[in-house]
């Protein structure tokens, strides 16, 4: 979320430090799926703990950055709460997909919201794609077909996992679109606090309905999940988004599937062949082009 309040002195940080923050944020987010896999709660329960455990820290960060948590206009608050519910659906879909497919695939498809936003921009502005926008759409389609085809060769379950992660990307795009009008009056940490407050009970209810174990026996993966994904990953990206163009943000996004694929290979023995790498490259290039497209109706936001 790009409208964060950042102290003026932070603008004087060296360029290498800003680049390091951007890359570190993406690496932290890419390690989130690893923590979901290791958690001995259910996948949707892990999403609940990610939001619930982060809440006090998000509120403190909002206060520290001079952002208000109270006195919000009712229409704005309703939009933010609705966005939190949609974000909960995004996390539920993504975490279920993470359990069923390869971590590299999960990360790529989970970040497909950029492409969805670009397509929404064409609809909203009633125009056809131009130049690199066509290239982004063709690359995305080709990359998705390759990755899903290889998933189907492994098992039907991994294909279903890809589809759940793709559904998560749709929900994430909806989350960003709902927040469009609310972002002008609220800071990034306030938005994250209120949306997490709205999303946590939705995830808890879904986990209970699915019959998942809620209370873990090992808290380490869940603590790692909320620290890496909700605090370090989101925090560093909130900080760095102010300093980089959408294209640079998109290029940095390419570190996520690479890190996720390496962690999947290291921790779970997931193999990545040349065809998989081609599919990842095509879909990754499409995400970069989508982030830089003028058809994107919202500013780039932190990934999941």
C-alpha positions as CSV (number, residue, x, y, z in Angstrom):
1,X,0.0,0.0,0.0
2,X,1.7,3.1,-1.3
3,X,0.2,5.8,0.9
4,X,2.4,5.3,3.9
5,X,3.6,8.1,6.2
6,X,7.4,8.1,6.1
7,X,9.5,10.5,8.0
8,X,11.4,13.0,5.8
9,X,14.8,11.9,7.0
10,X,14.2,8.4,5.6
11,X,14.1,9.9,2.1
12,X,17.8,10.6,2.5
13,X,18.7,6.9,2.8
14,X,21.4,5.6,0.3
15,X,20.0,4.1,-2.9
16,X,21.6,0.7,-2.1
17,X,19.7,0.6,1.2
18,X,16.4,1.2,-0.6
19,X,17.2,-1.5,-3.1
20,X,18.2,-3.9,-0.3
21,X,14.9,-3.1,1.5
22,X,12.9,-3.8,-1.6
23,X,14.6,-7.2,-2.3
24,X,14.5,-8.2,1.4
25,X,10.8,-7.5,1.5
26,X,10.2,-9.8,-1.5
27,X,12.4,-12.5,0.0
28,X,10.5,-12.4,3.3
29,X,7.2,-12.7,1.4
30,X,8.5,-15.6,-0.6
31,X,9.3,-17.5,2.5
32,X,5.7,-17.2,3.8
33,X,4.4,-20.3,1.9
34,X,7.2,-22.4,3.4
35,X,5.9,-21.4,6.9
36,X,2.3,-22.3,5.8
37,X,3.5,-25.8,4.8
38,X,5.3,-26.3,8.1
39,X,2.5,-25.2,10.3
40,X,0.6,-28.0,12.1
41,X,-2.6,-26.0,12.2
42,X,-4.7,-26.1,9.0
43,X,-3.9,-23.9,6.1
44,X,-6.8,-21.5,6.7
45,X,-6.1,-21.5,10.4
46,X,-2.5,-20.4,9.5
47,X,-4.0,-17.4,7.7
48,X,-6.0,-16.5,10.8
49,X,-2.9,-16.6,13.0
50,X,-1.0,-14.6,10.4
51,X,-3.5,-11.7,10.8
52,X,-4.4,-12.1,14.5
53,X,-0.8,-12.2,15.8
54,X,0.2,-9.2,13.7
55,X,-2.7,-7.0,14.9
56,X,-1.0,-5.3,17.9
57,X,2.2,-4.7,15.9
58,X,0.3,-3.2,13.0
59,X,-1.6,-0.9,15.4
60,X,1.7,0.2,17.0
61,X,3.3,0.8,13.5
62,X,0.2,2.9,12.6
63,X,0.6,5.0,15.8
64,X,4.4,5.3,15.3
65,X,3.8,6.7,11.8
66,X,1.2,9.2,13.0
67,X,-1.7,7.4,11.3
68,X,-5.1,7.6,12.9
69,X,-7.0,4.4,13.9
70,X,-10.2,6.1,15.1
71,X,-12.5,8.8,13.9
72,X,-12.8,7.2,10.4
73,X,-15.8,8.2,8.3
74,X,-18.4,5.4,8.3
75,X,-18.4,4.9,4.5
76,X,-14.6,4.6,4.5
77,X,-14.6,2.2,7.4
78,X,-17.2,0.0,5.7
79,X,-15.0,-0.2,2.6
80,X,-11.9,-1.1,4.6
81,X,-13.8,-3.8,6.5
82,X,-15.2,-5.2,3.3
83,X,-11.7,-5.2,1.8
84,X,-10.6,-7.2,4.9
85,X,-13.2,-9.8,4.3
86,X,-12.1,-10.1,0.6
87,X,-8.4,-10.3,1.8
88,X,-9.4,-13.2,4.1
89,X,-10.9,-15.0,1.1
90,X,-7.6,-14.3,-0.7
91,X,-5.5,-15.8,2.1
92,X,-7.8,-18.8,2.5
93,X,-7.6,-19.7,-1.2
94,X,-3.9,-19.1,-1.4
95,X,-3.1,-21.1,1.7
96,X,-5.2,-24.0,0.5
97,X,-3.4,-23.8,-2.8
98,X,0.0,-23.7,-1.1
99,X,-0.7,-27.1,0.5
100,X,-1.5,-28.7,-2.8
101,X,0.9,-27.3,-5.4
102,X,4.6,-26.4,-5.7
103,X,5.7,-23.3,-3.8
104,X,7.0,-21.5,-7.0
105,X,3.7,-22.0,-8.7
106,X,1.8,-20.8,-5.6
107,X,3.8,-17.6,-5.4
108,X,3.4,-16.8,-9.1
109,X,-0.3,-17.5,-9.3
110,X,-0.9,-15.8,-6.0
111,X,0.5,-12.6,-7.3
112,X,-1.6,-12.7,-10.5
113,X,-3.6,-9.8,-9.2
114,X,-1.5,-7.4,-11.2
115,X,-2.6,-8.9,-14.4
116,X,-6.3,-8.9,-13.2
117,X,-6.0,-5.2,-12.4
118,X,-4.5,-4.5,-15.9
119,X,-7.4,-6.2,-17.6
120,X,-9.8,-4.4,-15.3
121,X,-8.2,-1.1,-16.5
122,X,-9.0,-2.0,-20.1
123,X,-12.6,-2.5,-19.1
124,X,-12.8,0.6,-17.1
125,X,-11.2,2.8,-19.7
126,X,-13.0,1.0,-22.6
127,X,-9.9,0.5,-24.7
128,X,-7.9,-2.5,-26.1
129,X,-4.4,-3.4,-25.0
130,X,-1.5,-1.7,-26.6
131,X,2.1,-2.8,-27.3
132,X,3.7,-4.5,-24.3
133,X,0.2,-5.0,-22.8
134,X,-0.6,-7.5,-25.5
135,X,2.8,-9.1,-24.8
136,X,2.0,-9.3,-21.0
137,X,-1.3,-11.0,-21.7
138,X,0.1,-13.5,-24.2
139,X,3.1,-14.3,-21.8
140,X,0.7,-14.8,-18.9
141,X,-1.5,-17.2,-20.8
142,X,1.5,-19.2,-22.2
143,X,3.2,-19.3,-18.8
144,X,0.0,-20.4,-17.0
145,X,-0.7,-23.1,-19.6
146,X,2.9,-24.5,-19.2
147,X,2.8,-24.5,-15.4
148,X,-0.7,-25.9,-15.1
149,X,0.1,-28.5,-17.7
150,X,3.1,-29.7,-15.8
151,X,1.1,-29.7,-12.5
152,X,-1.5,-31.9,-14.1
153,X,1.3,-34.3,-15.2
154,X,2.3,-34.6,-11.5
155,X,-1.3,-35.1,-10.2
156,X,-4.8,-33.6,-10.4
157,X,-4.3,-32.3,-6.8
158,X,-1.4,-30.0,-7.9
159,X,-3.6,-28.6,-10.7
160,X,-6.3,-27.9,-8.2
161,X,-3.7,-26.2,-6.0
162,X,-2.7,-23.9,-9.0
163,X,-6.4,-23.0,-9.5
164,X,-6.8,-22.1,-5.8
165,X,-3.8,-19.8,-6.0
166,X,-5.1,-18.2,-9.2
167,X,-8.4,-17.6,-7.4
168,X,-6.4,-16.0,-4.6
169,X,-5.0,-13.6,-7.2
170,X,-8.5,-12.6,-8.2
171,X,-9.5,-12.0,-4.6
172,X,-6.4,-9.9,-4.1
173,X,-7.2,-7.7,-7.1
174,X,-10.7,-7.2,-5.7
175,X,-9.2,-6.3,-2.3
176,X,-7.0,-3.6,-4.0
177,X,-9.9,-2.2,-6.0
178,X,-12.1,-1.9,-3.0
179,X,-9.4,0.0,-1.2
180,X,-8.9,2.5,-4.0
181,X,-11.1,5.2,-2.6
182,X,-10.3,4.5,1.1
183,X,-6.5,4.9,0.7
184,X,-6.7,8.7,0.2
185,X,-7.8,9.3,3.8
186,X,-5.9,6.6,5.7
187,X,-2.3,5.5,6.0
188,X,-1.0,2.1,5.0
189,X,-0.6,0.7,8.5
190,X,-4.1,1.9,9.5
191,X,-5.6,0.1,6.4
192,X,-3.6,-3.0,7.3
193,X,-4.8,-2.9,10.9
194,X,-8.5,-2.5,10.1
195,X,-8.5,-5.0,7.2
196,X,-6.7,-7.6,9.3
197,X,-9.2,-7.0,12.1
198,X,-12.0,-7.7,9.7
199,X,-10.3,-10.6,8.0
200,X,-9.2,-12.6,11.1
201,X,-12.6,-13.7,12.3
202,X,-13.6,-14.7,8.7
203,X,-10.6,-17.0,8.5
204,X,-11.3,-18.4,11.9
205,X,-14.9,-19.2,11.0
206,X,-13.8,-20.8,7.7
207,X,-11.2,-22.9,9.5
208,X,-13.8,-24.2,12.0
209,X,-16.3,-25.0,9.2
210,X,-13.5,-26.9,7.3
211,X,-12.8,-28.9,10.5
212,X,-9.2,-27.8,10.6
213,X,-7.0,-27.9,13.8
214,X,-6.9,-24.4,15.1
215,X,-4.5,-24.4,18.0
216,X,-1.0,-25.5,16.9
217,X,1.4,-27.6,18.9
218,X,4.4,-25.8,17.4
219,X,4.1,-22.0,17.2
220,X,7.4,-21.5,15.4
221,X,6.0,-21.7,11.7
222,X,3.1,-19.4,12.6
223,X,5.3,-16.8,14.3
224,X,7.6,-17.0,11.3
225,X,4.6,-16.5,9.0
226,X,3.2,-13.4,10.6
227,X,6.7,-11.9,11.1
228,X,7.9,-12.6,7.5
229,X,4.6,-12.0,5.6
230,X,2.7,-9.4,7.6
231,X,5.4,-7.4,9.3
232,X,8.8,-7.6,7.6
233,X,7.6,-8.3,4.0
234,X,4.7,-5.9,4.1
235,X,6.7,-3.3,6.1
236,X,9.7,-3.2,3.9
237,X,7.6,-3.0,0.8
238,X,5.4,-0.2,2.2
239,X,8.7,1.6,2.9
240,X,10.3,1.0,-0.5
241,X,7.2,1.5,-2.8
242,X,7.5,5.3,-2.3
243,X,11.0,5.2,-3.9
244,X,10.6,3.0,-7.0
245,X,8.7,3.0,-10.3
246,X,6.1,0.2,-10.9
247,X,8.5,-1.5,-13.4
248,X,11.2,-1.8,-10.7
249,X,8.7,-3.1,-8.2
250,X,7.6,-5.7,-10.9
251,X,11.2,-6.8,-11.5
252,X,11.8,-7.2,-7.8
253,X,8.7,-9.3,-7.7
254,X,10.6,-11.9,-9.8
255,X,12.7,-12.8,-6.8
256,X,9.7,-14.2,-5.0
257,X,9.0,-17.3,-7.3
258,X,12.7,-18.0,-7.4
259,X,13.1,-18.0,-3.6
260,X,9.9,-20.0,-3.2
261,X,11.0,-22.6,-5.8
262,X,14.4,-22.9,-4.0
263,X,12.7,-23.3,-0.6
264,X,10.4,-25.9,-2.1
265,X,13.3,-27.8,-3.5
266,X,15.3,-27.5,-0.2
267,X,12.5,-28.3,2.3
268,X,10.1,-30.5,0.3
269,X,12.1,-32.0,-2.6
270,X,10.0,-30.2,-5.2
271,X,11.8,-30.5,-8.6
272,X,11.8,-27.7,-11.2
273,X,12.6,-28.7,-14.8
274,X,13.5,-26.5,-17.8
275,X,9.8,-26.4,-18.9
276,X,8.8,-25.2,-15.5
277,X,11.5,-22.5,-15.6
278,X,10.2,-21.4,-19.0
279,X,6.6,-21.1,-17.7
280,X,7.8,-19.2,-14.6
281,X,9.8,-16.8,-16.8
282,X,6.8,-16.1,-19.1
283,X,4.4,-15.6,-16.2
284,X,7.0,-13.5,-14.3
285,X,7.6,-11.3,-17.3
286,X,3.9,-10.8,-17.7
287,X,3.6,-9.7,-14.0
288,X,6.5,-7.2,-14.5
289,X,4.8,-5.7,-17.6
290,X,1.4,-5.6,-15.9
291,X,2.9,-3.7,-12.9
292,X,4.2,-1.1,-15.3
293,X,1.1,-0.8,-17.5
294,X,-0.8,2.4,-17.6
295,X,-4.0,0.3,-17.7
296,X,-3.5,-0.6,-14.0
297,X,-6.2,1.4,-12.2
298,X,-4.4,1.3,-8.8
299,X,-0.8,2.0,-7.7
300,X,1.2,-1.1,-7.1
301,X,0.8,-2.6,-3.6
302,X,2.8,-5.1,-1.6
303,X,2.4,-8.6,-2.7
304,X,1.1,-11.4,-0.4
